[in-house]
């Protein structure tokens, strides 16, 4: 049967390193400084024949409930309650500390099914800590090294036994082995839309994602820069299956000095590259700053559909005038994304969340749109007849044929007699016409100009094309 494994422990014992080892790739940020992980990060773990969900958690430590550390602790406790098995990790080289004992007591109070592991146990330096771990009362500790991959066979054996015991303990559990492959669900929903929520620090990205999910899944608060990892969560958003990434706030490159912030920004950039729709979140109290425009331009250059959301709308005064000014500013500042939707939302109250969902669904559909070749060439003939290309050196540039090479984003290829001579302003004219006439707002439109004749010339029937008819009329 499938199960959920939560990795818990005090800060800096190697939870994220072990998480990355189990999922087989570097998903969680890893650094020597304690407290790097703040949110819950989920992944698909694999160990031997076992397949399971694994959750990386923030370090558990005593803190006031209202503080940032206290809110991090509350999220970790929630993960403990939802997990089938808890892997309690200690640092074998540091031995058992008072914080480890406090974590052990918390796990006992919550009645968790616990496996104890002593990380950093490679070499002789970790042996005393492994022996000390017996005193925590969770049975034989598993010595391992997440960094070097040692002890994973023992961890696999312990997880298999715990999963088998869990299958017996849960009424109605499937009788198959814990590592059996689950059959494919023929009625599985469509592939989820990949969404990245990006913006400057403290724009309310985590609060917005929580509002979309309908639960306090991500850490939020008044402090800027709370989110460090790009956290991905799969959900159903009002009938729209999504996988949404909450990202770290992105400041100007000159202001990013610390190593950890550089790692966080790099994680946010990767989230943009993996996304299909990028929601650029603005703060209504300081909208359209230069960094917002840079972020939107980055998403366009990566070829992603863009939706602009203006958060904290509950604080806006003259809302109609504010929205009109924002729409005009976005249209003026982002001509490469002409027609990009601007949606007013309040992540705190939930206002505008449904409109944002509709805008994301439409942007995703536009990003995937394909235009038939026949329609493209009829359109091209009309554009050439109304606005012929220039004639550099007296030689007229002939646009012979157009087709759509791909979608995601919509990419078109036009074959011309002198492709290198076609000026940039005429290319922009064609891109603007494509966006206008084929309803492609707010998504990157790529236009490639190639030399040579119509590549499908040999496949023509005796019936003349629309371009042929226009050329005959001009003669």
C-alpha positions as CSV (number, residue, x, y, z in Angstrom):
1,X,0.0,0.0,0.0
2,X,1.1,3.6,-0.4
3,X,2.0,5.6,2.6
4,X,3.1,9.1,3.7
5,X,6.5,9.6,5.4
6,X,7.2,12.8,7.3
7,X,10.9,13.6,8.1
8,X,11.1,15.6,11.4
9,X,13.8,16.7,13.8
10,X,15.5,19.8,15.2
11,X,17.1,22.3,12.7
12,X,20.2,21.3,10.7
13,X,20.2,17.6,11.2
14,X,20.0,16.9,7.5
15,X,16.3,16.5,6.8
16,X,16.3,18.2,3.4
17,X,19.4,16.3,2.3
18,X,17.7,13.0,3.1
19,X,14.5,14.3,1.4
20,X,16.5,15.0,-1.8
21,X,18.1,11.6,-1.5
22,X,14.7,9.9,-1.3
23,X,13.1,11.8,-4.2
24,X,16.2,11.3,-6.3
25,X,16.7,14.9,-7.2
26,X,17.6,18.3,-5.6
27,X,14.1,19.6,-4.8
28,X,14.7,21.1,-1.3
29,X,17.3,23.9,-0.7
30,X,20.3,22.7,1.3
31,X,22.7,25.0,3.2
32,X,24.9,24.7,6.3
33,X,22.9,27.4,8.1
34,X,20.0,26.2,10.3
35,X,16.4,26.9,9.6
36,X,16.6,26.9,5.7
37,X,13.4,24.8,5.4
38,X,10.3,26.7,6.5
39,X,7.4,25.3,4.6
40,X,6.3,21.7,4.0
41,X,7.7,20.3,0.8
42,X,6.2,17.1,-0.7
43,X,7.8,14.7,-3.1
44,X,7.5,11.1,-4.5
45,X,10.0,9.0,-2.6
46,X,11.6,5.8,-3.9
47,X,13.7,3.4,-1.9
48,X,14.3,0.0,-3.3
49,X,10.9,-1.3,-4.4
50,X,9.0,1.1,-2.1
51,X,7.0,4.0,-3.5
52,X,5.7,6.6,-1.0
53,X,4.9,10.3,-0.5
54,X,7.6,12.0,1.5
55,X,7.3,15.3,3.4
56,X,10.3,17.6,4.3
57,X,9.5,19.7,7.4
58,X,10.9,22.7,9.2
59,X,13.2,22.1,12.2
60,X,11.2,21.6,15.4
61,X,12.2,24.0,18.3
62,X,10.5,25.7,21.2
63,X,9.1,29.0,20.2
64,X,6.2,31.4,20.9
65,X,3.1,30.4,18.8
66,X,2.8,33.9,17.3
67,X,6.5,34.0,16.1
68,X,7.8,32.8,12.8
69,X,9.4,29.8,14.4
70,X,6.2,29.1,16.2
71,X,4.2,29.1,13.0
72,X,6.8,26.9,11.4
73,X,6.4,24.5,14.3
74,X,2.6,24.4,13.9
75,X,3.1,23.4,10.2
76,X,5.5,20.6,11.2
77,X,3.0,19.3,13.8
78,X,0.3,19.3,11.2
79,X,2.6,17.1,8.9
80,X,3.2,14.7,11.8
81,X,-0.6,14.3,12.4
82,X,-1.2,13.6,8.7
83,X,1.7,11.2,8.1
84,X,1.4,7.5,8.3
85,X,5.0,7.1,9.4
86,X,7.3,9.7,11.0
87,X,11.1,9.4,10.5
88,X,12.7,11.2,13.5
89,X,16.1,12.3,12.5
90,X,19.0,13.3,14.9
91,X,22.6,14.3,14.3
92,X,24.8,11.4,15.3
93,X,27.9,13.6,15.5
94,X,26.2,16.0,17.9
95,X,24.5,13.3,20.0
96,X,21.1,13.6,21.7
97,X,20.4,17.2,22.6
98,X,17.7,18.7,24.9
99,X,15.8,19.7,21.7
100,X,15.9,16.1,20.4
101,X,14.4,15.0,23.7
102,X,11.7,17.7,23.4
103,X,10.9,16.5,19.8
104,X,10.7,12.9,21.1
105,X,8.2,13.9,23.8
106,X,6.1,15.8,21.2
107,X,6.0,12.7,18.9
108,X,4.9,10.5,21.9
109,X,2.1,12.9,22.8
110,X,0.8,12.9,19.3
111,X,0.8,9.1,19.0
112,X,2.9,9.0,15.9
113,X,4.3,5.8,14.4
114,X,8.0,6.7,14.6
115,X,11.2,5.4,13.1
116,X,14.4,6.8,14.6
117,X,17.4,7.5,12.4
118,X,20.8,8.9,13.3
119,X,22.1,10.9,10.4
120,X,25.8,11.9,9.7
121,X,26.8,8.5,11.1
122,X,29.6,7.8,8.6
123,X,32.9,7.0,10.3
124,X,33.7,6.7,14.0
125,X,32.6,10.2,15.0
126,X,29.0,9.2,14.8
127,X,29.1,6.0,16.8
128,X,28.6,7.5,20.3
129,X,25.5,9.4,19.0
130,X,24.0,6.3,17.6
131,X,24.3,4.6,21.0
132,X,22.9,7.6,22.8
133,X,19.8,7.5,20.5
134,X,18.6,4.3,22.1
135,X,17.7,6.4,25.2
136,X,15.0,8.3,23.2
137,X,12.8,5.2,23.6
138,X,11.9,4.5,19.9
139,X,13.8,1.3,19.6
140,X,16.9,0.6,17.5
141,X,18.2,3.7,15.7
142,X,19.0,3.5,12.0
143,X,22.6,4.8,11.4
144,X,22.8,6.5,8.0
145,X,24.5,9.3,6.0
146,X,22.0,11.2,3.8
147,X,24.9,13.0,2.1
148,X,26.8,9.9,1.1
149,X,23.9,7.5,0.7
150,X,25.0,5.1,3.4
151,X,22.5,3.1,5.5
152,X,19.7,3.4,3.0
153,X,19.4,-0.4,2.9
154,X,18.6,-0.5,6.6
155,X,16.2,2.4,6.2
156,X,14.4,0.5,3.3
157,X,14.1,-2.6,5.5
158,X,12.6,-0.6,8.4
159,X,10.2,1.3,6.2
160,X,9.0,-2.0,4.6
161,X,8.3,-3.5,8.0
162,X,6.5,-0.3,9.1
163,X,4.4,-0.2,5.9
164,X,3.5,-3.9,6.3
165,X,2.4,-3.3,9.9
166,X,0.4,-0.3,8.8
167,X,-1.4,-2.3,6.1
168,X,-2.5,-4.8,8.8
169,X,-3.5,-2.1,11.2
170,X,-5.7,-0.2,8.8
171,X,-9.1,-1.9,8.2
172,X,-9.8,-2.5,4.5
173,X,-6.2,-1.9,3.5
174,X,-5.2,-3.4,0.1
175,X,-3.6,-6.8,0.6
176,X,-0.9,-6.3,-2.1
177,X,2.7,-5.8,-1.1
178,X,3.8,-2.3,-0.1
179,X,6.0,-2.0,-3.2
180,X,3.5,-3.2,-5.7
181,X,2.9,-0.9,-8.6
182,X,-0.5,0.7,-8.5
183,X,-2.6,0.1,-11.6
184,X,-3.2,3.1,-13.8
185,X,-6.5,4.9,-13.2
186,X,-8.2,5.0,-16.5
187,X,-10.5,7.7,-15.2
188,X,-7.7,9.9,-14.0
189,X,-8.2,13.7,-14.6
190,X,-6.3,15.6,-17.2
191,X,-2.8,16.6,-16.6
192,X,-2.8,19.5,-14.1
193,X,-2.0,23.1,-15.2
194,X,1.5,24.1,-14.0
195,X,1.2,27.5,-12.3
196,X,4.0,29.6,-10.7
197,X,3.0,32.5,-8.5
198,X,5.9,35.1,-8.6
199,X,6.5,38.6,-7.4
200,X,8.4,40.9,-5.1
201,X,8.9,40.0,-1.4
202,X,5.8,40.5,0.8
203,X,3.4,40.8,-2.2
204,X,1.2,38.1,-0.6
205,X,2.2,35.1,-2.7
206,X,1.8,32.4,0.0
207,X,-1.4,33.9,1.3
208,X,-2.8,33.8,-2.3
209,X,-1.8,30.2,-2.7
210,X,-3.5,29.3,0.6
211,X,-6.6,31.1,-0.6
212,X,-6.6,29.1,-3.8
213,X,-6.1,25.8,-1.8
214,X,-8.7,26.7,0.8
215,X,-6.4,25.9,3.7
216,X,-3.4,27.3,5.5
217,X,-0.9,25.0,3.7
218,X,1.9,27.5,3.4
219,X,3.7,29.6,6.0
220,X,2.6,33.3,6.0
221,X,3.1,36.3,8.1
222,X,4.0,40.0,8.1
223,X,7.7,39.3,7.7
224,X,9.2,39.8,4.2
225,X,11.0,36.9,2.6
226,X,9.4,34.0,4.6
227,X,9.2,31.7,1.6
228,X,12.6,30.3,0.5
229,X,11.9,27.1,-1.5
230,X,9.6,27.0,-4.5
231,X,6.9,24.9,-2.9
232,X,4.7,22.8,-5.3
233,X,1.2,21.7,-4.3
234,X,-1.3,19.7,-6.4
235,X,-5.0,20.6,-6.0
236,X,-8.4,21.0,-7.7
237,X,-9.1,24.7,-8.1
238,X,-12.9,24.9,-8.7
239,X,-12.8,22.1,-11.3
240,X,-9.4,23.1,-12.7
241,X,-6.7,20.5,-11.8
242,X,-3.5,22.5,-11.0
243,X,0.0,22.1,-9.6
244,X,0.8,25.5,-8.1
245,X,4.3,26.7,-7.1
246,X,4.7,29.3,-4.4
247,X,8.0,31.0,-4.9
248,X,10.4,33.2,-2.9
249,X,10.2,37.0,-3.4
250,X,12.4,38.2,-6.2
251,X,14.4,41.4,-5.5
252,X,16.7,43.3,-7.9
253,X,19.8,41.3,-8.6
254,X,22.1,44.0,-7.1
255,X,20.3,43.6,-3.7
256,X,20.6,39.9,-3.6
257,X,23.9,39.3,-1.7
258,X,23.4,36.4,0.7
259,X,24.0,32.9,-0.6
260,X,20.7,31.6,0.8
261,X,18.7,34.3,-1.0
262,X,20.6,33.5,-4.2
263,X,19.5,29.9,-3.9
264,X,15.9,30.9,-3.2
265,X,15.8,33.2,-6.3
266,X,17.4,30.4,-8.4
267,X,14.6,28.1,-7.2
268,X,12.0,30.7,-8.2
269,X,13.5,30.9,-11.7
270,X,13.4,27.2,-12.1
271,X,9.7,27.3,-11.1
272,X,9.0,29.8,-13.9
273,X,10.8,27.5,-16.4
274,X,8.7,24.5,-15.3
275,X,5.4,26.5,-15.3
276,X,2.9,26.9,-18.0
277,X,1.1,29.9,-16.6
278,X,2.9,32.5,-14.5
279,X,0.8,34.7,-12.2
280,X,2.8,37.9,-11.6
281,X,1.5,39.2,-8.3
282,X,1.5,43.0,-7.7
283,X,0.9,44.9,-4.5
284,X,-1.8,47.4,-5.0
285,X,0.0,49.8,-2.6
286,X,3.1,49.8,-4.8
287,X,2.2,48.4,-8.2
288,X,4.2,48.2,-11.4
289,X,7.6,48.9,-10.0
290,X,10.5,48.1,-12.3
291,X,11.1,44.7,-10.6
292,X,7.5,43.7,-11.4
293,X,8.1,44.5,-15.1
294,X,11.4,42.5,-15.1
295,X,9.7,39.5,-13.6
296,X,6.9,39.6,-16.2
297,X,9.4,40.1,-19.0
298,X,11.4,37.1,-17.7
299,X,8.2,35.0,-17.9
300,X,7.6,36.2,-21.5
301,X,11.2,35.4,-22.5
302,X,10.8,31.9,-21.1
303,X,7.7,31.5,-23.3
304,X,5.1,31.2,-20.5
305,X,1.6,32.5,-20.5
306,X,1.2,35.4,-18.1
307,X,-1.6,36.6,-15.8
308,X,-1.2,39.8,-13.8
309,X,-2.9,39.7,-10.4
310,X,-3.1,42.8,-8.2
311,X,-3.3,41.7,-4.5
312,X,-4.5,43.5,-1.3
313,X,-7.5,44.9,-3.3
314,X,-9.3,45.3,0.0
315,X,-7.0,48.2,0.7
316,X,-7.7,50.1,-2.6
317,X,-9.7,53.3,-2.3
318,X,-10.9,54.3,-5.8
319,X,-11.0,50.8,-7.2
320,X,-12.4,51.6,-10.7
321,X,-9.8,54.3,-11.4
322,X,-7.0,52.2,-9.8
323,X,-7.8,49.2,-12.0
324,X,-8.1,51.3,-15.2
325,X,-4.7,52.9,-14.4
326,X,-3.1,49.5,-13.8
327,X,-4.5,48.0,-17.0
328,X,-3.2,51.0,-19.0
329,X,0.2,50.8,-17.3
330,X,0.6,47.1,-18.0
331,X,-0.5,47.6,-21.6
332,X,2.0,50.4,-22.0
333,X,4.9,48.8,-20.1
334,X,4.6,45.2,-21.5
335,X,3.9,45.6,-25.2
336,X,5.3,42.1,-25.8
337,X,2.4,40.7,-23.7
338,X,-0.3,43.0,-25.2
339,X,-3.8,42.0,-23.9
340,X,-2.4,40.3,-20.7
341,X,-5.3,39.9,-18.2
342,X,-5.2,42.0,-15.1
343,X,-7.2,40.6,-12.2
344,X,-7.8,42.3,-8.9
345,X,-7.7,40.0,-5.9
346,X,-7.6,40.0,-2.1
347,X,-5.8,36.9,-0.9
348,X,-6.9,37.8,2.6
349,X,-10.6,37.9,2.0
350,X,-10.8,35.6,-1.1
351,X,-12.2,38.4,-3.3
352,X,-11.5,37.8,-7.0
353,X,-10.1,34.2,-6.7
354,X,-12.7,32.8,-9.0
355,X,-11.9,35.5,-11.7
356,X,-8.3,34.7,-11.3
357,X,-9.0,31.0,-11.9
358,X,-11.0,31.8,-15.1
359,X,-8.1,34.1,-16.3
360,X,-5.5,31.3,-15.7
361,X,-7.7,28.7,-17.5
362,X,-8.1,31.0,-20.5
363,X,-4.4,31.9,-20.6
364,X,-3.5,28.3,-20.6
365,X,-5.9,27.6,-23.5
366,X,-4.5,30.5,-25.5
367,X,-1.0,29.2,-24.8
368,X,-1.9,25.9,-26.3
369,X,-3.9,27.3,-29.3
370,X,-3.2,26.1,-32.8
371,X,-4.2,28.0,-36.0
372,X,-4.9,26.0,-39.2
373,X,-2.4,26.6,-42.0
374,X,-5.1,27.5,-44.5
375,X,-6.4,30.3,-42.3
376,X,-2.8,31.5,-41.7
377,X,-2.0,31.8,-45.4
378,X,-5.3,33.5,-46.1
379,X,-4.5,36.0,-43.4
380,X,-0.9,36.5,-44.6
381,X,-2.1,37.2,-48.1
382,X,-4.4,39.9,-46.7
383,X,-1.6,41.5,-44.7
384,X,0.8,41.5,-47.6
385,X,-1.8,43.0,-49.9
386,X,-2.7,45.8,-47.4
387,X,0.9,46.4,-46.2
388,X,3.5,45.0,-48.5
389,X,7.0,44.3,-47.1
390,X,9.7,46.9,-47.9
391,X,12.0,46.6,-50.9
392,X,15.6,47.1,-49.7
393,X,17.8,47.9,-52.7
394,X,14.8,47.8,-55.0
395,X,14.3,44.1,-54.3
396,X,10.8,43.3,-53.0
397,X,10.7,40.8,-50.1
398,X,8.2,38.1,-51.0
399,X,6.5,36.3,-48.1
400,X,5.6,33.0,-49.6
401,X,4.1,30.8,-47.0
402,X,3.2,30.6,-43.3
403,X,2.6,27.8,-40.9
404,X,2.4,27.2,-37.1
405,X,5.5,25.2,-36.0
406,X,4.2,24.6,-32.5
407,X,2.2,25.8,-29.6
408,X,3.2,26.4,-25.9
409,X,3.8,29.2,-26.8
410,X,2.3,29.8,-30.3
411,X,5.2,29.8,-32.7
412,X,4.8,30.6,-36.4
413,X,7.2,30.3,-39.3
414,X,7.0,32.5,-42.4
415,X,9.1,31.6,-45.5
416,X,10.5,34.6,-47.3
417,X,12.7,35.4,-50.3
418,X,15.1,37.6,-48.3
419,X,14.6,36.6,-44.7
420,X,17.6,38.5,-43.3
421,X,16.3,41.7,-44.9
422,X,12.9,41.7,-43.3
423,X,13.0,44.6,-40.8
424,X,12.1,44.2,-37.1
425,X,9.2,46.6,-37.3
426,X,7.5,44.5,-40.0
427,X,8.0,41.4,-37.9
428,X,6.3,43.3,-35.0
429,X,3.5,44.3,-37.3
430,X,2.9,40.6,-38.2
431,X,3.1,39.5,-34.6
432,X,0.6,42.2,-33.6
433,X,-1.7,41.1,-36.3
434,X,-1.5,37.4,-35.3
435,X,-2.2,38.4,-31.7
436,X,-5.2,40.5,-32.7
437,X,-6.8,38.4,-35.4
438,X,-6.4,35.0,-33.9
439,X,-7.2,36.1,-30.3
440,X,-3.8,35.5,-28.6
441,X,-3.8,38.0,-25.7
442,X,-1.3,37.9,-22.9
443,X,0.9,35.0,-24.3
444,X,4.3,35.1,-26.0
445,X,4.0,34.9,-29.8
446,X,7.1,33.8,-31.6
447,X,7.6,34.5,-35.3
448,X,10.5,32.9,-37.2
449,X,11.5,33.9,-40.7
450,X,13.1,31.3,-42.9
451,X,14.4,31.4,-46.5
452,X,13.4,29.2,-49.3
453,X,10.2,28.3,-51.1
454,X,7.0,26.8,-49.7
455,X,8.2,23.5,-48.2
456,X,4.9,22.0,-49.1
457,X,5.1,23.1,-52.8
458,X,5.4,19.5,-54.1
459,X,2.3,18.4,-52.2
460,X,0.1,21.0,-53.9
461,X,-3.0,19.9,-55.8
462,X,-4.0,21.7,-59.0
463,X,-6.2,24.0,-56.9
464,X,-4.4,27.4,-56.5
465,X,-3.7,28.7,-53.0
466,X,-5.0,32.0,-51.6
467,X,-1.5,33.5,-52.0
468,X,-1.3,32.4,-55.6
469,X,-4.6,34.2,-56.4
470,X,-3.4,37.4,-54.8
471,X,-0.1,37.3,-56.7
472,X,-2.0,36.8,-60.0
473,X,-4.2,39.8,-59.3
474,X,-1.2,42.0,-58.6
475,X,0.4,41.0,-61.9
